[in-house]
């Protein structure tokens, strides 16, 4: 869990509102990479509602979802699309495997991009993702 509640940038508030209206699974993170929100469609892929999971630190996310490449090699945060969007402040895309919080593994495609309030003010990032057909693995 993220400790304490701090004031959110308006862009993050709007991104959360946008995500809540989408039928596509979406994550919203702040500039530190801490999870601010994921929408209801993401709950099916991630295996737990956001109300149950709550906000999480960037460090906790990889250990919770155990991301790995399609060959089974674990992926650190800096190799994940969301990690690239945060660190390099550029969009990224990748197919990968995650373990949902319900214990089921799924193959997902993830596209992430940074959010800027102004050209020089990075405020966070979003990741849009979808499970591949027959993307659940035993």
Residue frames as qw, qx, qy, qz and C-alpha x, y, z in Angstrom:
[[0.000, 0.886, 0.464, 0.000, 0.00, 0.00, 0.00],
 [0.322, 0.546, -0.056, 0.771, 1.08, 3.56, -0.61],
 [0.383, -0.423, -0.550, 0.610, 1.63, 5.31, 2.71],
 [0.010, -0.527, -0.217, 0.822, -0.48, 8.40, 3.35],
 [0.424, 0.706, 0.534, 0.190, -2.65, 10.23, 0.90],
 [0.258, -0.374, 0.126, 0.882, -1.12, 13.13, -0.94],
 [0.426, 0.667, 0.133, -0.596, -2.80, 15.65, -3.21],
 [0.656, 0.229, 0.622, 0.362, -3.15, 14.27, -6.75],
 [0.056, -0.259, 0.363, 0.893, -2.35, 16.32, -9.82],
 [0.584, 0.416, 0.173, -0.675, -5.42, 17.30, -11.85],
 [0.494, 0.417, -0.649, -0.401, -4.13, 15.26, -14.81],
 [0.108, 0.085, -0.977, 0.161, -4.10, 12.11, -12.64],
 [0.383, 0.296, 0.598, -0.639, -7.61, 12.86, -11.43],
 [0.594, 0.489, -0.153, -0.620, -8.79, 13.26, -15.02],
 [0.348, 0.342, -0.851, -0.195, -6.92, 10.10, -16.10],
 [0.138, 0.073, 0.916, -0.369, -8.67, 8.17, -13.33],
 [0.514, 0.431, 0.329, -0.665, -12.04, 9.56, -14.45],
 [0.521, 0.489, -0.502, -0.487, -11.25, 8.65, -18.08],
 [0.167, 0.217, -0.962, 0.024, -10.17, 5.13, -17.06],
 [0.322, 0.172, 0.764, -0.531, -13.36, 4.63, -15.07],
 [0.604, 0.494, 0.104, -0.616, -15.39, 5.21, -18.26],
 [0.352, 0.490, -0.709, -0.365, -13.39, 2.82, -20.48],
 [0.964, -0.021, 0.065, -0.256, -14.25, -0.77, -21.33],
 [0.734, 0.446, -0.422, 0.290, -10.51, -1.37, -21.85],
 [0.760, -0.523, -0.213, 0.322, -8.39, -2.34, -18.82],
 [0.311, 0.753, -0.143, 0.561, -6.27, 0.61, -17.66],
 [0.651, -0.420, -0.323, 0.544, -3.75, 1.41, -14.87],
 [0.099, 0.906, -0.031, 0.411, -2.96, 4.96, -13.70],
 [0.748, -0.305, -0.254, 0.533, 0.29, 5.66, -11.81],
 [0.118, -0.980, -0.002, 0.158, 1.80, 8.84, -10.40],
 [0.361, 0.837, -0.403, 0.074, 5.25, 10.25, -11.20],
 [0.321, -0.557, 0.747, -0.169, 6.89, 7.89, -8.69],
 [0.407, 0.141, -0.854, -0.291, 5.21, 4.92, -10.39],
 [0.198, 0.088, 0.818, -0.533, 2.85, 4.29, -7.49],
 [0.079, -0.398, -0.829, -0.385, -0.49, 2.81, -8.53],
 [0.226, 0.018, 0.210, -0.951, -3.25, 5.41, -8.21],
 [0.693, 0.251, 0.314, -0.599, -6.09, 3.47, -9.84],
 [0.007, 0.072, -0.873, -0.483, -7.10, 0.64, -12.12],
 [0.543, 0.020, -0.111, -0.832, -10.52, 0.38, -13.67],
 [0.789, -0.022, 0.442, -0.427, -13.21, -2.28, -13.44],
 [0.872, 0.430, -0.193, -0.130, -12.26, -4.01, -16.74],
 [0.295, 0.606, -0.688, 0.268, -8.71, -4.37, -15.36],
 [0.578, -0.361, 0.566, -0.464, -10.11, -6.21, -12.35],
 [0.955, 0.180, 0.083, -0.219, -11.00, -9.22, -14.55],
 [0.708, 0.544, -0.387, 0.231, -7.42, -9.45, -15.85],
 [0.095, 0.583, -0.600, 0.540, -5.72, -8.66, -12.53],
 [0.569, -0.182, -0.799, 0.064, -7.91, -10.95, -10.46],
 [0.309, -0.491, -0.586, 0.566, -8.96, -8.49, -7.74],
 [0.067, 0.904, 0.356, 0.229, -11.00, -5.30, -7.53],
 [0.309, 0.524, -0.234, 0.758, -9.23, -2.00, -7.01],
 [0.531, -0.661, 0.046, -0.529, -11.37, -1.48, -3.90],
 [0.941, -0.332, -0.027, 0.064, -9.80, -4.65, -2.44],
 [0.795, 0.184, -0.069, 0.574, -6.26, -4.03, -3.70],
 [0.242, -0.924, -0.105, 0.278, -6.03, -0.25, -3.19],
 [0.302, 0.895, -0.323, 0.053, -3.14, 2.03, -4.07],
 [0.934, -0.191, 0.093, 0.287, 0.28, 0.34, -4.23],
 [0.220, -0.787, 0.392, 0.423, 3.89, 1.44, -4.38],
 [0.599, 0.636, -0.417, -0.250, 5.83, 0.99, -7.61],
 [0.020, 0.473, -0.873, 0.121, 8.13, -1.48, -5.86],
 [0.544, 0.020, 0.737, -0.401, 5.21, -3.72, -4.85],
 [0.708, 0.452, -0.042, -0.541, 3.67, -4.04, -8.32],
 [0.518, 0.448, -0.705, -0.185, 6.17, -6.44, -9.96],
 [0.030, -0.178, 0.932, -0.316, 6.20, -8.76, -6.95],
 [0.557, 0.217, 0.509, -0.620, 2.39, -8.88, -6.89],
 [0.755, 0.511, 0.024, -0.411, 1.89, -9.61, -10.58],
 [0.679, -0.281, 0.617, 0.282, 5.13, -11.56, -11.27],
 [0.606, 0.728, -0.082, -0.309, 5.56, -10.23, -14.82],
 [0.590, -0.296, 0.651, 0.376, 7.65, -12.35, -17.15],
 [0.298, 0.431, -0.525, -0.671, 8.42, -12.49, -20.84],
 [0.858, 0.148, -0.118, -0.477, 6.72, -15.12, -22.97],
 [0.666, 0.305, -0.667, 0.134, 9.65, -17.49, -22.41],
 [0.758, -0.526, -0.383, 0.047, 9.17, -17.29, -18.63],
 [0.524, 0.114, -0.294, 0.791, 12.05, -14.92, -17.74],
 [0.227, -0.766, -0.465, 0.382, 11.07, -12.52, -14.91],
 [0.314, 0.637, 0.186, 0.679, 10.82, -8.88, -16.01],
 [0.320, -0.359, -0.393, 0.784, 11.99, -6.10, -13.71],
 [0.143, 0.813, 0.394, -0.405, 9.99, -2.86, -13.56],
 [0.028, -0.674, 0.319, 0.665, 12.43, -1.05, -15.87],
 [0.084, -0.091, 0.843, 0.524, 11.70, -3.56, -18.68],
 [0.199, 0.571, 0.787, -0.124, 7.92, -3.27, -18.40],
 [0.194, 0.611, 0.406, 0.651, 6.06, -0.77, -20.61],
 [0.346, -0.896, -0.246, -0.128, 4.88, 1.15, -17.55],
 [0.672, -0.540, 0.081, 0.499, 8.42, 1.25, -16.14],
 [0.494, 0.183, 0.358, 0.771, 9.73, 2.60, -19.45],
 [0.015, -0.787, -0.389, -0.479, 6.97, 5.24, -19.60],
 [0.506, -0.848, -0.122, 0.103, 7.94, 6.37, -16.08],
 [0.663, -0.463, 0.222, 0.545, 11.73, 6.25, -16.35],
 [0.429, 0.053, 0.477, 0.765, 12.28, 7.22, -20.00],
 [0.244, 0.572, 0.252, -0.741, 9.12, 9.34, -20.29],
 [0.319, 0.304, -0.596, -0.671, 8.25, 7.70, -23.60],
 [0.863, 0.046, 0.054, -0.500, 5.59, 5.26, -24.81],
 [0.016, -0.363, 0.929, 0.066, 6.30, 1.52, -24.81],
 [0.859, 0.048, -0.078, -0.503, 4.53, -1.70, -25.77],
 [0.094, 0.366, -0.925, 0.043, 5.16, -5.37, -24.98],
 [0.841, -0.193, -0.367, -0.347, 3.46, -8.74, -24.77],
 [0.066, 0.405, -0.790, 0.456, 4.10, -10.45, -21.44],
 [0.614, -0.349, -0.701, -0.102, 2.73, -12.91, -18.92],
 [0.203, -0.456, 0.435, -0.750, 1.42, -11.91, -15.49],
 [0.297, -0.291, -0.889, 0.193, 0.01, -13.78, -12.54],
 [0.331, -0.624, -0.243, -0.664, -3.27, -12.23, -11.49],
 [0.228, -0.404, 0.581, -0.669, -3.98, -11.65, -7.82],
 [0.878, -0.075, 0.131, -0.454, -6.30, -14.67, -8.12],
 [0.612, -0.373, 0.684, 0.136, -3.25, -16.85, -8.93],
 [0.774, 0.472, 0.413, 0.089, -4.10, -17.37, -12.63],
 [0.358, -0.366, 0.413, 0.754, -1.45, -16.60, -15.25],
 [0.512, 0.762, 0.372, -0.139, -2.45, -14.58, -18.28],
 [0.504, 0.077, 0.351, 0.785, -0.75, -13.40, -21.47],
 [0.100, 0.885, 0.339, -0.304, -1.39, -9.69, -21.95],
 [0.477, 0.464, 0.173, 0.726, -0.41, -6.96, -24.38],
 [0.319, -0.767, -0.297, 0.470, 0.48, -3.71, -22.62],
 [0.380, 0.577, 0.140, 0.709, 0.85, -0.21, -24.04],
 [0.412, -0.716, -0.326, 0.461, 1.95, 2.54, -21.67],
 [0.368, 0.605, 0.103, 0.699, 2.59, 6.23, -22.14],
 [0.323, -0.192, -0.422, 0.825, 3.66, 9.11, -19.91],
 [0.058, -0.863, -0.484, -0.133, 1.34, 11.89, -18.73],
 [0.380, 0.032, -0.108, 0.918, 2.50, 15.50, -18.71],
 [0.002, -0.795, -0.470, 0.384, 0.66, 18.48, -17.22],
 [0.260, 0.907, -0.190, -0.271, 2.96, 20.69, -19.31],
 [0.763, 0.537, -0.351, 0.081, 5.82, 19.78, -21.62],
 [0.317, 0.495, -0.652, 0.480, 8.26, 19.92, -18.70],
 [0.447, -0.315, 0.539, -0.641, 5.98, 18.59, -15.93],
 [0.486, 0.016, -0.859, -0.159, 5.77, 14.79, -15.80],
 [0.525, -0.334, 0.323, -0.713, 2.92, 13.70, -13.52],
 [0.685, -0.090, 0.681, -0.244, 2.57, 9.96, -14.13],
 [0.178, 0.235, -0.808, -0.510, 1.71, 7.37, -16.73],
 [0.797, 0.099, 0.265, -0.533, -1.08, 5.11, -17.89],
 [0.070, -0.213, 0.936, 0.271, -1.02, 1.56, -19.15],
 [0.776, 0.195, -0.002, -0.600, -3.75, 0.13, -21.32],
 [0.073, -0.309, 0.944, 0.087, -3.71, -3.64, -21.56],
 [0.824, 0.105, -0.067, -0.553, -5.73, -6.54, -22.83],
 [0.650, -0.231, 0.723, -0.023, -5.60, -10.27, -22.39],
 [0.224, 0.336, -0.737, -0.542, -4.65, -12.21, -25.48],
 [0.862, 0.009, -0.157, -0.483, -7.23, -14.69, -26.81],
 [0.953, -0.074, -0.275, 0.103, -6.52, -17.99, -25.13],
 [0.244, 0.712, -0.408, 0.517, -4.11, -15.91, -23.05],
 [0.669, -0.581, 0.333, -0.322, -4.58, -17.82, -19.82],
 [0.536, 0.394, -0.742, 0.081, -1.87, -20.34, -19.06],
 [0.824, -0.398, -0.399, -0.056, -1.98, -23.19, -16.55]]
